[in-house]
Amino acid sequence: MIKQIDPGHKNSITKVLGIKIQTMLDEGHLNSVEIELIENVARLAEILELYPGLPETVIKKILFAMSYFIDENDEIPDIIPDYGYLDDVKVVSWVIDDIRNQIPKMTRA
């Protein structure tokens, strides 16, 4: 599935991503899994913005994780209380772990 990701769709994926995150925040009552997921997806979006020269394989993995997160009907539908985002967290965490050594070190202010 990662190979099928088109890096040319980056802007449309990040636009929908922003809407999804904002919707989650507006609904409130986020549990720890959802908070971790939002933080990690935001980290991936930040990586894409800060490092446009990343290898295409890394960009595709990041966009795959984002696409998986915005798909409400993935393996565990997001509407299932307390469990809907467990698969999303796993996919996003897997991508972060997988690309960790392929991105420049990010400095924190």
Gaussian input, Z-matrix of N, CA and C with variables (Angstrom, degrees):
# hf/3-21g

backbone

0 1
 N
 C     1     B1
 C     2     B2     1     A1
 N     3     B3     2     A2     1     D1
 C     4     B4     3     A3     2     D2
 C     5     B5     4     A4     3     D3
 N     6     B6     5     A5     4     D4
 C     7     B7     6     A6     5     D5
 C     8     B8     7     A7     6     D6
 N     9     B9     8     A8     7     D7
 C    10    B10     9     A9     8     D8
 C    11    B11    10    A10     9     D9
 N    12    B12    11    A11    10    D10
 C    13    B13    12    A12    11    D11
 C    14    B14    13    A13    12    D12
 N    15    B15    14    A14    13    D13
 C    16    B16    15    A15    14    D14
 C    17    B17    16    A16    15    D15
 N    18    B18    17    A17    16    D16
 C    19    B19    18    A18    17    D17
 C    20    B20    19    A19    18    D18
 N    21    B21    20    A20    19    D19
 C    22    B22    21    A21    20    D20
 C    23    B23    22    A22    21    D21
 N    24    B24    23    A23    22    D22
 C    25    B25    24    A24    23    D23
 C    26    B26    25    A25    24    D24
 N    27    B27    26    A26    25    D25
 C    28    B28    27    A27    26    D26
 C    29    B29    28    A28    27    D27
 N    30    B30    29    A29    28    D28
 C    31    B31    30    A30    29    D29
 C    32    B32    31    A31    30    D30
 N    33    B33    32    A32    31    D31
 C    34    B34    33    A33    32    D32
 C    35    B35    34    A34    33    D33
 N    36    B36    35    A35    34    D34
 C    37    B37    36    A36    35    D35
 C    38    B38    37    A37    36    D36
 N    39    B39    38    A38    37    D37
 C    40    B40    39    A39    38    D38
 C    41    B41    40    A40    39    D39
 N    42    B42    41    A41    40    D40
 C    43    B43    42    A42    41    D41
 C    44    B44    43    A43    42    D42
 N    45    B45    44    A44    43    D43
 C    46    B46    45    A45    44    D44
 C    47    B47    46    A46    45    D45
 N    48    B48    47    A47    46    D46
 C    49    B49    48    A48    47    D47
 C    50    B50    49    A49    48    D48
 N    51    B51    50    A50    49    D49
 C    52    B52    51    A51    50    D50
 C    53    B53    52    A52    51    D51
 N    54    B54    53    A53    52    D52
 C    55    B55    54    A54    53    D53
 C    56    B56    55    A55    54    D54
 N    57    B57    56    A56    55    D55
 C    58    B58    57    A57    56    D56
 C    59    B59    58    A58    57    D57
 N    60    B60    59    A59    58    D58
 C    61    B61    60    A60    59    D59
 C    62    B62    61    A61    60    D60
 N    63    B63    62    A62    61    D61
 C    64    B64    63    A63    62    D62
 C    65    B65    64    A64    63    D63
 N    66    B66    65    A65    64    D64
 C    67    B67    66    A66    65    D65
 C    68    B68    67    A67    66    D66
 N    69    B69    68    A68    67    D67
 C    70    B70    69    A69    68    D68
 C    71    B71    70    A70    69    D69
 N    72    B72    71    A71    70    D70
 C    73    B73    72    A72    71    D71
 C    74    B74    73    A73    72    D72
 N    75    B75    74    A74    73    D73
 C    76    B76    75    A75    74    D74
 C    77    B77    76    A76    75    D75
 N    78    B78    77    A77    76    D76
 C    79    B79    78    A78    77    D77
 C    80    B80    79    A79    78    D78
 N    81    B81    80    A80    79    D79
 C    82    B82    81    A81    80    D80
 C    83    B83    82    A82    81    D81
 N    84    B84    83    A83    82    D82
 C    85    B85    84    A84    83    D83
 C    86    B86    85    A85    84    D84
 N    87    B87    86    A86    85    D85
 C    88    B88    87    A87    86    D86
 C    89    B89    88    A88    87    D87
 N    90    B90    89    A89    88    D88
 C    91    B91    90    A90    89    D89
 C    92    B92    91    A91    90    D90
 N    93    B93    92    A92    91    D91
 C    94    B94    93    A93    92    D92
 C    95    B95    94    A94    93    D93
 N    96    B96    95    A95    94    D94
 C    97    B97    96    A96    95    D95
 C    98    B98    97    A97    96    D96
 N    99    B99    98    A98    97    D97
 C   100   B100    99    A99    98    D98
 C   101   B101   100   A100    99    D99
 N   102   B102   101   A101   100   D100
 C   103   B103   102   A102   101   D101
 C   104   B104   103   A103   102   D102
 N   105   B105   104   A104   103   D103
 C   106   B106   105   A105   104   D104
 C   107   B107   106   A106   105   D105
 N   108   B108   107   A107   106   D106
 C   109   B109   108   A108   107   D107
 C   110   B110   109   A109   108   D108
 N   111   B111   110   A110   109   D109
 C   112   B112   111   A111   110   D110
 C   113   B113   112   A112   111   D111
 N   114   B114   113   A113   112   D112
 C   115   B115   114   A114   113   D113
 C   116   B116   115   A115   114   D114
 N   117   B117   116   A116   115   D115
 C   118   B118   117   A117   116   D116
 C   119   B119   118   A118   117   D117
 N   120   B120   119   A119   118   D118
 C   121   B121   120   A120   119   D119
 C   122   B122   121   A121   120   D120
 N   123   B123   122   A122   121   D121
 C   124   B124   123   A123   122   D122
 C   125   B125   124   A124   123   D123
 N   126   B126   125   A125   124   D124
 C   127   B127   126   A126   125   D125
 C   128   B128   127   A127   126   D126
 N   129   B129   128   A128   127   D127
 C   130   B130   129   A129   128   D128
 C   131   B131   130   A130   129   D129
 N   132   B132   131   A131   130   D130
 C   133   B133   132   A132   131   D131
 C   134   B134   133   A133   132   D132
 N   135   B135   134   A134   133   D133
 C   136   B136   135   A135   134   D134
 C   137   B137   136   A136   135   D135
 N   138   B138   137   A137   136   D136
 C   139   B139   138   A138   137   D137
 C   140   B140   139   A139   138   D138
 N   141   B141   140   A140   139   D139
 C   142   B142   141   A141   140   D140
 C   143   B143   142   A142   141   D141
 N   144   B144   143   A143   142   D142
 C   145   B145   144   A144   143   D143
 C   146   B146   145   A145   144   D144
 N   147   B147   146   A146   145   D145
 C   148   B148   147   A147   146   D146
 C   149   B149   148   A148   147   D147
 N   150   B150   149   A149   148   D148
 C   151   B151   150   A150   149   D149
 C   152   B152   151   A151   150   D150
 N   153   B153   152   A152   151   D151
 C   154   B154   153   A153   152   D152
 C   155   B155   154   A154   153   D153
 N   156   B156   155   A155   154   D154
 C   157   B157   156   A156   155   D155
 C   158   B158   157   A157   156   D156
 N   159   B159   158   A158   157   D157
 C   160   B160   159   A159   158   D158
 C   161   B161   160   A160   159   D159
 N   162   B162   161   A161   160   D160
 C   163   B163   162   A162   161   D161
 C   164   B164   163   A163   162   D162
 N   165   B165   164   A164   163   D163
 C   166   B166   165   A165   164   D164
 C   167   B167   166   A166   165   D165
 N   168   B168   167   A167   166   D166
 C   169   B169   168   A168   167   D167
 C   170   B170   169   A169   168   D168
 N   171   B171   170   A170   169   D169
 C   172   B172   171   A171   170   D170
 C   173   B173   172   A172   171   D171
 N   174   B174   173   A173   172   D172
 C   175   B175   174   A174   173   D173
 C   176   B176   175   A175   174   D174
 N   177   B177   176   A176   175   D175
 C   178   B178   177   A177   176   D176
 C   179   B179   178   A178   177   D177
 N   180   B180   179   A179   178   D178
 C   181   B181   180   A180   179   D179
 C   182   B182   181   A181   180   D180
 N   183   B183   182   A182   181   D181
 C   184   B184   183   A183   182   D182
 C   185   B185   184   A184   183   D183
 N   186   B186   185   A185   184   D184
 C   187   B187   186   A186   185   D185
 C   188   B188   187   A187   186   D186
 N   189   B189   188   A188   187   D187
 C   190   B190   189   A189   188   D188
 C   191   B191   190   A190   189   D189
 N   192   B192   191   A191   190   D190
 C   193   B193   192   A192   191   D191
 C   194   B194   193   A193   192   D192
 N   195   B195   194   A194   193   D193
 C   196   B196   195   A195   194   D194
 C   197   B197   196   A196   195   D195
 N   198   B198   197   A197   196   D196
 C   199   B199   198   A198   197   D197
 C   200   B200   199   A199   198   D198
 N   201   B201   200   A200   199   D199
 C   202   B202   201   A201   200   D200
 C   203   B203   202   A202   201   D201
 N   204   B204   203   A203   202   D202
 C   205   B205   204   A204   203   D203
 C   206   B206   205   A205   204   D204
 N   207   B207   206   A206   205   D205
 C   208   B208   207   A207   206   D206
 C   209   B209   208   A208   207   D207
 N   210   B210   209   A209   208   D208
 C   211   B211   210   A210   209   D209
 C   212   B212   211   A211   210   D210
 N   213   B213   212   A212   211   D211
 C   214   B214   213   A213   212   D212
 C   215   B215   214   A214   213   D213
 N   216   B216   215   A215   214   D214
 C   217   B217   216   A216   215   D215
 C   218   B218   217   A217   216   D216
 N   219   B219   218   A218   217   D217
 C   220   B220   219   A219   218   D218
 C   221   B221   220   A220   219   D219
 N   222   B222   221   A221   220   D220
 C   223   B223   222   A222   221   D221
 C   224   B224   223   A223   222   D222
 N   225   B225   224   A224   223   D223
 C   226   B226   225   A225   224   D224
 C   227   B227   226   A226   225   D225
 N   228   B228   227   A227   226   D226
 C   229   B229   228   A228   227   D227
 C   230   B230   229   A229   228   D228
 N   231   B231   230   A230   229   D229
 C   232   B232   231   A231   230   D230
 C   233   B233   232   A232   231   D231
 N   234   B234   233   A233   232   D232
 C   235   B235   234   A234   233   D233
 C   236   B236   235   A235   234   D234
 N   237   B237   236   A236   235   D235
 C   238   B238   237   A237   236   D236
 C   239   B239   238   A238   237   D237
 N   240   B240   239   A239   238   D238
 C   241   B241   240   A240   239   D239
 C   242   B242   241   A241   240   D240
 N   243   B243   242   A242   241   D241
 C   244   B244   243   A243   242   D242
 C   245   B245   244   A244   243   D243
 N   246   B246   245   A245   244   D244
 C   247   B247   246   A246   245   D245
 C   248   B248   247   A247   246   D246
 N   249   B249   248   A248   247   D247
 C   250   B250   249   A249   248   D248
 C   251   B251   250   A250   249   D249
 N   252   B252   251   A251   250   D250
 C   253   B253   252   A252   251   D251
 C   254   B254   253   A253   252   D252
 N   255   B255   254   A254   253   D253
 C   256   B256   255   A255   254   D254
 C   257   B257   256   A256   255   D255
 N   258   B258   257   A257   256   D256
 C   259   B259   258   A258   257   D257
 C   260   B260   259   A259   258   D258
 N   261   B261   260   A260   259   D259
 C   262   B262   261   A261   260   D260
 C   263   B263   262   A262   261   D261
 N   264   B264   263   A263   262   D262
 C   265   B265   264   A264   263   D263
 C   266   B266   265   A265   264   D264
 N   267   B267   266   A266   265   D265
 C   268   B268   267   A267   266   D266
 C   269   B269   268   A268   267   D267
 N   270   B270   269   A269   268   D268
 C   271   B271   270   A270   269   D269
 C   272   B272   271   A271   270   D270
 N   273   B273   272   A272   271   D271
 C   274   B274   273   A273   272   D272
 C   275   B275   274   A274   273   D273
 N   276   B276   275   A275   274   D274
 C   277   B277   276   A276   275   D275
 C   278   B278   277   A277   276   D276
 N   279   B279   278   A278   277   D277
 C   280   B280   279   A279   278   D278
 C   281   B281   280   A280   279   D279
 N   282   B282   281   A281   280   D280
 C   283   B283   282   A282   281   D281
 C   284   B284   283   A283   282   D282
 N   285   B285   284   A284   283   D283
 C   286   B286   285   A285   284   D284
 C   287   B287   286   A286   285   D285
 N   288   B288   287   A287   286   D286
 C   289   B289   288   A288   287   D287
 C   290   B290   289   A289   288   D288
 N   291   B291   290   A290   289   D289
 C   292   B292   291   A291   290   D290
 C   293   B293   292   A292   291   D291
 N   294   B294   293   A293   292   D292
 C   295   B295   294   A294   293   D293
 C   296   B296   295   A295   294   D294
 N   297   B297   296   A296   295   D295
 C   298   B298   297   A297   296   D296
 C   299   B299   298   A298   297   D297
 N   300   B300   299   A299   298   D298
 C   301   B301   300   A300   299   D299
 C   302   B302   301   A301   300   D300
 N   303   B303   302   A302   301   D301
 C   304   B304   303   A303   302   D302
 C   305   B305   304   A304   303   D303
 N   306   B306   305   A305   304   D304
 C   307   B307   306   A306   305   D305
 C   308   B308   307   A307   306   D306
 N   309   B309   308   A308   307   D307
 C   310   B310   309   A309   308   D308
 C   311   B311   310   A310   309   D309
 N   312   B312   311   A311   310   D310
 C   313   B313   312   A312   311   D311
 C   314   B314   313   A313   312   D312
 N   315   B315   314   A314   313   D313
 C   316   B316   315   A315   314   D314
 C   317   B317   316   A316   315   D315
 N   318   B318   317   A317   316   D316
 C   319   B319   318   A318   317   D317
 C   320   B320   319   A319   318   D318
 N   321   B321   320   A320   319   D319
 C   322   B322   321   A321   320   D320
 C   323   B323   322   A322   321   D321
 N   324   B324   323   A323   322   D322
 C   325   B325   324   A324   323   D323
 C   326   B326   325   A325   324   D324

   B1=1.4400
   B2=1.5283
   B3=1.3188
   B4=1.4587
   B5=1.5248
   B6=1.3187
   B7=1.4632
   B8=1.5186
   B9=1.3168
   B10=1.4607
   B11=1.5289
   B12=1.3185
   B13=1.4633
   B14=1.5255
   B15=1.3281
   B16=1.4602
   B17=1.5236
   B18=1.3419
   B19=1.4673
   B20=1.5318
   B21=1.3173
   B22=1.4560
   B23=1.5146
   B24=1.3287
   B25=1.4681
   B26=1.5322
   B27=1.3210
   B28=1.4672
   B29=1.5241
   B30=1.3327
   B31=1.4642
   B32=1.5220
   B33=1.3259
   B34=1.4627
   B35=1.5318
   B36=1.3188
   B37=1.4632
   B38=1.5262
   B39=1.3289
   B40=1.4658
   B41=1.5264
   B42=1.3225
   B43=1.4715
   B44=1.5258
   B45=1.3367
   B46=1.4665
   B47=1.5242
   B48=1.3159
   B49=1.4619
   B50=1.5286
   B51=1.3148
   B52=1.4604
   B53=1.5138
   B54=1.3148
   B55=1.4661
   B56=1.5236
   B57=1.3415
   B58=1.4705
   B59=1.5278
   B60=1.3213
   B61=1.4615
   B62=1.5199
   B63=1.3275
   B64=1.4566
   B65=1.5258
   B66=1.3243
   B67=1.4599
   B68=1.5279
   B69=1.3202
   B70=1.4635
   B71=1.5286
   B72=1.3242
   B73=1.4658
   B74=1.5267
   B75=1.3264
   B76=1.4658
   B77=1.5253
   B78=1.3422
   B79=1.4601
   B80=1.5282
   B81=1.3228
   B82=1.4629
   B83=1.5069
   B84=1.3196
   B85=1.4664
   B86=1.5266
   B87=1.3193
   B88=1.4594
   B89=1.5200
   B90=1.3286
   B91=1.4618
   B92=1.5302
   B93=1.3130
   B94=1.4633
   B95=1.5284
   B96=1.3202
   B97=1.4601
   B98=1.5244
   B99=1.3213
   B100=1.4642
   B101=1.5285
   B102=1.3222
   B103=1.4632
   B104=1.5207
   B105=1.3273
   B106=1.4672
   B107=1.5290
   B108=1.3128
   B109=1.4579
   B110=1.5275
   B111=1.3185
   B112=1.4693
   B113=1.5278
   B114=1.3141
   B115=1.4675
   B116=1.5242
   B117=1.3253
   B118=1.4677
   B119=1.5201
   B120=1.3175
   B121=1.4644
   B122=1.5307
   B123=1.3265
   B124=1.4673
   B125=1.5305
   B126=1.3208
   B127=1.4652
   B128=1.5316
   B129=1.3185
   B130=1.4661
   B131=1.5294
   B132=1.3243
   B133=1.4677
   B134=1.5286
   B135=1.3146
   B136=1.4611
   B137=1.5294
   B138=1.3053
   B139=1.4652
   B140=1.5247
   B141=1.3280
   B142=1.4650
   B143=1.5258
   B144=1.3183
   B145=1.4679
   B146=1.5244
   B147=1.3150
   B148=1.4645
   B149=1.5230
   B150=1.3330
   B151=1.4582
   B152=1.5325
   B153=1.3296
   B154=1.4648
   B155=1.5320
   B156=1.3205
   B157=1.4589
   B158=1.5176
   B159=1.3079
   B160=1.4689
   B161=1.5205
   B162=1.3241
   B163=1.4660
   B164=1.5316
   B165=1.3090
   B166=1.4646
   B167=1.5249
   B168=1.3132
   B169=1.4723
   B170=1.5231
   B171=1.3185
   B172=1.4603
   B173=1.5256
   B174=1.3164
   B175=1.4684
   B176=1.5205
   B177=1.3215
   B178=1.4675
   B179=1.5290
   B180=1.3127
   B181=1.4712
   B182=1.5244
   B183=1.3190
   B184=1.4651
   B185=1.5251
   B186=1.3283
   B187=1.4619
   B188=1.5261
   B189=1.3283
   B190=1.4626
   B191=1.5271
   B192=1.3368
   B193=1.4690
   B194=1.5220
   B195=1.3193
   B196=1.4633
   B197=1.5232
   B198=1.3129
   B199=1.4713
   B200=1.5210
   B201=1.3133
   B202=1.4641
   B203=1.5228
   B204=1.3226
   B205=1.4635
   B206=1.5271
   B207=1.3148
   B208=1.4678
   B209=1.5267
   B210=1.3338
   B211=1.4609
   B212=1.5309
   B213=1.3123
   B214=1.4670
   B215=1.5232
   B216=1.3210
   B217=1.4615
   B218=1.5246
   B219=1.3310
   B220=1.4576
   B221=1.5298
   B222=1.2974
   B223=1.4704
   B224=1.5294
   B225=1.3220
   B226=1.4694
   B227=1.5281
   B228=1.3130
   B229=1.4805
   B230=1.5299
   B231=1.3227
   B232=1.4624
   B233=1.5249
   B234=1.3115
   B235=1.4662
   B236=1.5271
   B237=1.3308
   B238=1.4670
   B239=1.5275
   B240=1.3327
   B241=1.4660
   B242=1.5277
   B243=1.3064
   B244=1.4606
   B245=1.5307
   B246=1.3015
   B247=1.4660
   B248=1.5236
   B249=1.3215
   B250=1.4559
   B251=1.5159
   B252=1.3166
   B253=1.4671
   B254=1.5244
   B255=1.3247
   B256=1.4606
   B257=1.5238
   B258=1.3250
   B259=1.4607
   B260=1.5239
   B261=1.3354
   B262=1.4598
   B263=1.5339
   B264=1.3265
   B265=1.4606
   B266=1.5234
   B267=1.3137
   B268=1.4666
   B269=1.5235
   B270=1.3408
   B271=1.4703
   B272=1.5227
   B273=1.3305
   B274=1.4645
   B275=1.5271
   B276=1.3204
   B277=1.4698
   B278=1.5210
   B279=1.3220
   B280=1.4612
   B281=1.5252
   B282=1.3284
   B283=1.4610
   B284=1.5266
   B285=1.3210
   B286=1.4697
   B287=1.5280
   B288=1.3184
   B289=1.4609
   B290=1.5230
   B291=1.3287
   B292=1.4597
   B293=1.5317
   B294=1.3209
   B295=1.4719
   B296=1.5239
   B297=1.2976
   B298=1.4771
   B299=1.5290
   B300=1.3126
   B301=1.4556
   B302=1.5213
   B303=1.3329
   B304=1.4609
   B305=1.5180
   B306=1.3220
   B307=1.4625
   B308=1.5275
   B309=1.3341
   B310=1.4627
   B311=1.5330
   B312=1.3078
   B313=1.4676
   B314=1.5249
   B315=1.3334
   B316=1.4564
   B317=1.5285
   B318=1.3099
   B319=1.4552
   B320=1.5095
   B321=1.2877
   B322=1.4721
   B323=1.5266
   B324=1.3114
   B325=1.4683
   B326=1.5076
   A1=111.37
   A2=116.95
   A3=119.93
   A4=110.79
   A5=116.73
   A6=120.43
   A7=112.06
   A8=117.59
   A9=121.50
   A10=113.30
   A11=117.68
   A12=121.33
   A13=109.08
   A14=116.25
   A15=122.40
   A16=108.81
   A17=117.94
   A18=120.29
   A19=113.24
   A20=117.09
   A21=121.12
   A22=113.22
   A23=117.05
   A24=121.26
   A25=112.56
   A26=116.40
   A27=121.16
   A28=112.20
   A29=117.23
   A30=119.76
   A31=112.52
   A32=117.29
   A33=118.98
   A34=111.29
   A35=117.44
   A36=121.24
   A37=110.04
   A38=117.29
   A39=119.44
   A40=111.55
   A41=117.32
   A42=119.87
   A43=110.39
   A44=116.81
   A45=121.04
   A46=109.85
   A47=116.84
   A48=121.56
   A49=110.58
   A50=116.41
   A51=120.67
   A52=112.16
   A53=116.30
   A54=120.98
   A55=110.27
   A56=116.27
   A57=120.54
   A58=110.78
   A59=116.66
   A60=120.07
   A61=110.32
   A62=117.55
   A63=120.48
   A64=111.29
   A65=116.83
   A66=120.98
   A67=110.63
   A68=116.91
   A69=120.48
   A70=110.84
   A71=116.17
   A72=120.29
   A73=111.26
   A74=116.30
   A75=120.75
   A76=112.04
   A77=115.95
   A78=120.10
   A79=111.54
   A80=115.93
   A81=120.72
   A82=113.14
   A83=116.83
   A84=123.68
   A85=111.72
   A86=117.13
   A87=120.73
   A88=110.30
   A89=115.74
   A90=118.91
   A91=108.88
   A92=117.03
   A93=120.97
   A94=112.54
   A95=117.81
   A96=121.62
   A97=110.00
   A98=116.91
   A99=121.11
   A100=111.50
   A101=117.00
   A102=120.54
   A103=110.52
   A104=116.90
   A105=121.20
   A106=110.57
   A107=116.70
   A108=121.53
   A109=110.89
   A110=116.87
   A111=120.44
   A112=110.34
   A113=117.31
   A114=120.69
   A115=111.70
   A116=117.28
   A117=120.56
   A118=112.44
   A119=117.40
   A120=119.76
   A121=109.41
   A122=116.88
   A123=120.34
   A124=110.48
   A125=116.90
   A126=121.21
   A127=110.31
   A128=117.15
   A129=119.96
   A130=111.38
   A131=116.71
   A132=120.52
   A133=110.26
   A134=116.55
   A135=121.41
   A136=110.97
   A137=116.90
   A138=121.54
   A139=110.12
   A140=116.75
   A141=120.22
   A142=111.82
   A143=116.45
   A144=120.84
   A145=112.13
   A146=116.67
   A147=120.76
   A148=113.96
   A149=116.55
   A150=120.31
   A151=111.43
   A152=117.20
   A153=120.14
   A154=113.71
   A155=117.65
   A156=121.00
   A157=114.25
   A158=117.42
   A159=120.68
   A160=110.44
   A161=117.36
   A162=119.67
   A163=110.60
   A164=116.40
   A165=120.77
   A166=111.93
   A167=117.52
   A168=119.32
   A169=111.24
   A170=117.53
   A171=121.74
   A172=109.77
   A173=116.49
   A174=120.66
   A175=110.20
   A176=117.20
   A177=120.59
   A178=111.57
   A179=117.27
   A180=120.10
   A181=110.78
   A182=116.56
   A183=120.04
   A184=110.14
   A185=116.90
   A186=120.77
   A187=111.43
   A188=117.12
   A189=120.28
   A190=110.34
   A191=116.53
   A192=120.16
   A193=110.59
   A194=116.59
   A195=120.45
   A196=111.18
   A197=116.57
   A198=121.21
   A199=111.01
   A200=116.07
   A201=120.09
   A202=109.84
   A203=116.37
   A204=121.33
   A205=111.76
   A206=118.18
   A207=119.43
   A208=112.89
   A209=117.31
   A210=121.01
   A211=108.63
   A212=116.18
   A213=120.49
   A214=113.39
   A215=117.18
   A216=120.70
   A217=111.12
   A218=116.31
   A219=120.04
   A220=109.13
   A221=118.18
   A222=120.98
   A223=112.96
   A224=116.72
   A225=120.97
   A226=105.59
   A227=118.02
   A228=119.94
   A229=111.77
   A230=115.11
   A231=121.34
   A232=114.14
   A233=117.41
   A234=120.02
   A235=113.07
   A236=117.78
   A237=120.65
   A238=108.43
   A239=117.30
   A240=121.01
   A241=112.18
   A242=115.89
   A243=125.62
   A244=115.15
   A245=119.16
   A246=121.24
   A247=113.91
   A248=117.43
   A249=121.86
   A250=115.75
   A251=116.81
   A252=119.18
   A253=113.78
   A254=117.95
   A255=119.92
   A256=112.36
   A257=116.95
   A258=119.60
   A259=110.86
   A260=117.02
   A261=120.80
   A262=110.44
   A263=116.26
   A264=120.97
   A265=110.23
   A266=116.67
   A267=120.57
   A268=111.45
   A269=116.91
   A270=120.57
   A271=110.22
   A272=117.13
   A273=120.95
   A274=110.53
   A275=117.92
   A276=121.47
   A277=111.19
   A278=116.72
   A279=120.90
   A280=110.25
   A281=117.43
   A282=120.67
   A283=110.46
   A284=117.10
   A285=119.73
   A286=110.56
   A287=117.17
   A288=120.43
   A289=111.61
   A290=116.16
   A291=121.10
   A292=112.77
   A293=117.41
   A294=120.08
   A295=113.27
   A296=117.11
   A297=122.42
   A298=113.11
   A299=118.39
   A300=121.77
   A301=113.90
   A302=116.88
   A303=120.77
   A304=112.75
   A305=117.27
   A306=120.46
   A307=108.66
   A308=116.46
   A309=118.84
   A310=110.16
   A311=116.02
   A312=120.82
   A313=108.68
   A314=115.08
   A315=120.09
   A316=108.36
   A317=115.95
   A318=119.49
   A319=109.34
   A320=116.56
   A321=122.15
   A322=107.54
   A323=115.11
   A324=120.22
   A325=110.47
   D1=-34.15
   D2=-179.67
   D3=-63.45
   D4=-39.66
   D5=-179.77
   D6=-61.10
   D7=-26.97
   D8=-177.90
   D9=-81.15
   D10=-9.96
   D11=-179.34
   D12=-68.13
   D13=132.82
   D14=178.63
   D15=-101.02
   D16=112.07
   D17=179.31
   D18=-57.98
   D19=-20.63
   D20=177.20
   D21=-66.61
   D22=-14.14
   D23=179.09
   D24=-93.51
   D25=10.92
   D26=-177.13
   D27=-51.78
   D28=-49.30
   D29=-176.24
   D30=-63.85
   D31=-41.06
   D32=179.91
   D33=-69.38
   D34=-36.06
   D35=177.95
   D36=-66.37
   D37=-45.44
   D38=-178.76
   D39=-68.57
   D40=-30.64
   D41=176.78
   D42=-64.46
   D43=-48.94
   D44=178.86
   D45=-64.84
   D46=-36.60
   D47=177.90
   D48=-58.22
   D49=-46.82
   D50=178.94
   D51=-60.44
   D52=-40.62
   D53=178.85
   D54=-64.50
   D55=-43.94
   D56=-179.07
   D57=-62.65
   D58=-45.81
   D59=179.72
   D60=-63.12
   D61=-44.36
   D62=-179.75
   D63=-62.16
   D64=-39.11
   D65=177.81
   D66=-62.36
   D67=-43.51
   D68=178.12
   D69=-61.99
   D70=-42.96
   D71=-179.90
   D72=-66.02
   D73=-39.82
   D74=-179.95
   D75=-65.49
   D76=-34.30
   D77=179.29
   D78=-71.16
   D79=-24.84
   D80=178.14
   D81=67.80
   D82=-169.74
   D83=177.86
   D84=55.01
   D85=43.80
   D86=179.51
   D87=-76.20
   D88=137.06
   D89=175.30
   D90=-89.80
   D91=176.24
   D92=-175.13
   D93=-63.61
   D94=-33.22
   D95=178.20
   D96=-65.89
   D97=-44.29
   D98=-179.61
   D99=-66.89
   D100=-38.32
   D101=177.54
   D102=-64.32
   D103=-45.31
   D104=177.67
   D105=-60.68
   D106=-42.09
   D107=-179.79
   D108=-62.13
   D109=-47.67
   D110=179.58
   D111=-60.90
   D112=-44.32
   D113=179.28
   D114=-61.22
   D115=-43.15
   D116=-178.39
   D117=-71.30
   D118=-38.18
   D119=177.73
   D120=-67.53
   D121=-38.64
   D122=176.48
   D123=-63.07
   D124=-37.80
   D125=176.69
   D126=-62.32
   D127=-42.36
   D128=177.73
   D129=-63.58
   D130=-41.50
   D131=178.18
   D132=-63.18
   D133=-39.23
   D134=178.09
   D135=-63.81
   D136=-41.53
   D137=177.91
   D138=-60.09
   D139=-45.35
   D140=178.93
   D141=-60.39
   D142=-40.67
   D143=-179.18
   D144=-70.25
   D145=-44.39
   D146=-174.51
   D147=-75.96
   D148=-26.44
   D149=-173.89
   D150=-129.10
   D151=73.10
   D152=-177.57
   D153=-66.89
   D154=-15.31
   D155=-178.96
   D156=-92.37
   D157=18.56
   D158=178.91
   D159=-62.53
   D160=152.61
   D161=174.71
   D162=-58.37
   D163=147.20
   D164=-177.85
   D165=-58.13
   D166=-34.94
   D167=179.58
   D168=-62.94
   D169=-37.39
   D170=178.49
   D171=-69.49
   D172=-44.55
   D173=178.63
   D174=-59.58
   D175=-43.10
   D176=179.59
   D177=-63.69
   D178=-39.51
   D179=178.70
   D180=-65.34
   D181=-42.21
   D182=178.78
   D183=-63.54
   D184=-46.68
   D185=-179.88
   D186=-65.45
   D187=-33.40
   D188=175.56
   D189=-62.70
   D190=-47.45
   D191=179.82
   D192=-60.14
   D193=-42.74
   D194=178.39
   D195=-64.27
   D196=-43.34
   D197=179.46
   D198=-63.24
   D199=-40.59
   D200=178.49
   D201=-62.14
   D202=-43.34
   D203=-179.84
   D204=-63.31
   D205=-40.59
   D206=-176.91
   D207=-79.48
   D208=-12.64
   D209=177.15
   D210=-79.85
   D211=107.05
   D212=-176.50
   D213=-71.18
   D214=-16.20
   D215=-177.99
   D216=-114.72
   D217=42.76
   D218=177.43
   D219=-75.32
   D220=-156.79
   D221=-174.34
   D222=-55.89
   D223=-42.42
   D224=174.27
   D225=-117.77
   D226=107.88
   D227=-177.62
   D228=-54.28
   D229=136.34
   D230=-174.75
   D231=-61.55
   D232=-21.08
   D233=-176.37
   D234=-76.92
   D235=-8.81
   D236=179.72
   D237=-75.32
   D238=114.34
   D239=-177.00
   D240=-56.35
   D241=136.91
   D242=175.89
   D243=67.88
   D244=-14.83
   D245=-177.23
   D246=-122.94
   D247=-16.75
   D248=-171.92
   D249=-60.23
   D250=-25.75
   D251=-177.66
   D252=-105.52
   D253=4.20
   D254=-178.66
   D255=-61.68
   D256=-41.37
   D257=178.85
   D258=-68.61
   D259=-36.54
   D260=179.03
   D261=-63.39
   D262=-43.18
   D263=178.79
   D264=-59.93
   D265=-43.14
   D266=-179.18
   D267=-64.16
   D268=-45.19
   D269=-179.55
   D270=-63.34
   D271=-47.52
   D272=-178.86
   D273=-63.35
   D274=-43.06
   D275=178.43
   D276=-63.44
   D277=-40.98
   D278=178.50
   D279=-60.27
   D280=-45.04
   D281=-179.45
   D282=-64.68
   D283=-44.11
   D284=178.77
   D285=-59.34
   D286=-46.24
   D287=178.58
   D288=-62.95
   D289=-38.87
   D290=-176.54
   D291=-69.49
   D292=-35.28
   D293=-176.11
   D294=-96.94
   D295=-6.37
   D296=-173.56
   D297=-46.00
   D298=-44.60
   D299=-177.23
   D300=-86.08
   D301=1.42
   D302=-177.64
   D303=-107.98
   D304=3.49
   D305=179.38
   D306=-119.59
   D307=150.07
   D308=176.80
   D309=-62.74
   D310=151.95
   D311=178.23
   D312=-64.50
   D313=133.60
   D314=178.48
   D315=-92.79
   D316=132.57
   D317=176.96
   D318=-93.93
   D319=143.21
   D320=178.75
   D321=-107.91
   D322=139.00
   D323=179.86
   D324=-80.55

